[in-house]
Amino acid sequence: MKNASSFTAEPGKRLWAGGFDFLAICVVFLAIGVTGEQLGLDLARWVVFGMVFFAYHFGCLVAREGRTLGKTAVDICV
């Protein structure tokens, strides 16, 4: 059996994965904000950002077995 530490992703890879996920969340948030502005709604708020953040991670947990786009991009499993 392998040592548990051999399965741990390096901090640099985790940072890159987190940055990629943050960028993906920001893109979705901006798209929602622009769409809301066109509809006359003010959706550019922190609470909407928090909901997008939660939905992104929950959706990846359910649909992709916990692998976010960032984790897939740097090939890690946390």
VOGU-3710 file (C-alpha; in Angstrom, 3 decimals, decimal comma):
1> mknassftae> 0,000/0,000/0,000  1,248/3,465/-0,871  1,943/6,136/1,701  -0,952/8,613/2,072  1,390/11,523/1,407  2,100/10,175/-2,086  -1,532/10,883/-2,991  -1,419/14,495/-1,810  -1,292/17,141/-4,520  1,535/19,646/-4,321
11> pgkrlwaggf> 0,635/23,142/-3,065  1,619/24,723/-6,382  -0,770/22,507/-8,325  -3,562/23,236/-5,847  -2,919/26,963/-6,244  -3,073/26,738/-10,039  -6,268/24,668/-9,857  -7,851/27,177/-7,460  -6,848/30,071/-9,712  -8,331/28,378/-12,755
21> dflaicvvfl> -11,560/27,667/-10,858  -11,721/31,279/-9,644  -11,302/32,491/-13,230  -14,095/30,174/-14,420  -16,381/31,395/-11,620  -15,618/35,041/-12,488  -16,481/34,448/-16,148  -19,843/32,906/-15,196  -20,484/35,727/-12,694  -19,734/38,382/-15,320
31> aigvtgeqlg> -22,036/36,671/-17,820  -24,827/36,656/-15,229  -24,163/40,305/-14,374  -24,245/41,419/-18,014  -27,403/39,417/-18,710  -29,042/40,856/-15,599  -28,078/44,381/-16,625  -29,695/43,872/-20,032  -32,864/42,739/-18,255  -32,766/45,715/-15,905
41> ldlarwvvfg> -31,669/43,720/-12,839  -28,707/44,442/-10,590  -27,097/41,005/-10,245  -23,525/42,252/-9,767  -23,537/41,706/-6,007  -21,468/39,622/-3,588  -24,424/37,402/-2,735  -24,796/36,445/-6,409  -21,044/35,775/-6,609  -21,345/33,530/-3,537
51> mvffayhfgc> -24,241/31,631/-5,099  -22,275/31,130/-8,327  -19,259/29,940/-6,298  -21,402/27,459/-4,368  -23,279/26,249/-7,463  -20,011/25,732/-9,381  -18,440/23,609/-6,668  -21,656/21,733/-5,873  -22,263/21,053/-9,565  -18,719/19,719/-9,981
61> lvaregrtlg> -19,136/17,586/-6,858  -22,314/15,987/-8,157  -21,759/15,863/-11,919  -18,001/15,381/-12,106  -17,308/13,419/-8,892  -15,588/16,387/-7,243  -13,245/17,226/-10,101  -13,555/20,903/-10,914  -12,297/22,334/-14,184  -9,137/23,525/-12,428
71> ktavdicv> -8,399/20,130/-10,899  -8,886/18,528/-14,290  -6,630/21,106/-15,975  -3,683/20,444/-13,624  -4,528/16,736/-13,312  -4,991/16,454/-9,562  -7,540/14,724/-7,391  -8,099/16,238/-3,966
//
